[in-house]
Amino acid sequence: MKFKTFLVNLGLDPKHRYAREVRTESPELAGARQDGKSSYSRAYVVWKMIHNPNYSVGLLSPNRRMNTDFIQKIVQMLEKLNLEGMIKKVNKTSIEFQNNSRLYSEIPSKFVFKGRTSNIILLDEPGYISDIDNIYKDIIPALATTGGTLIITKDSKELIAN
């Protein structure tokens, strides 16, 4: 299934700027709160996991609640598409698909991605994460092995501050 079709099936606009931006080499989705950044980045990550066995996605949000919500919304997305059978295992911090693709979530800490290898790391609202500069140092090696992608979502408050 093409990404555009996947978005349409989810009720998302494939012509939306986030639908284009999330697929660029260095995606940075920035805009107002509640304008779809998470929906489009979540759809892209799930689409990549469905189509690529053994795919690894790291999620870093400012707090555990945001990570748990992100994973719950992935489950809801798969249910909406009648693809819940793809889920092999799910808990509050990770979801694994039948094709062994996996999304794991982390909260900010020193050496958060040390020793990890990821195809995508989704950095959600980094402006609200203290010590983000040191976390970036761990992200680079985690993506280097796979030639992976860093997706960053920011809200308008972060844009003004940075």
ABEGO torsion letter per residue (X at the ends): XBAAAAAAAAGBBAABAAAAAAABABBBBBEBBGAGAAAAAAAAAAAAAAABBGBBBBBBBABAAAAAAAAAAAAAAAAAAGAAAABABBBAABBBBAAGBBBBBBBBBBGAABGBBBABBBBBGAAABBGAAAAAAAAAAAAAAAGBBBBBBBBAAAAAAX
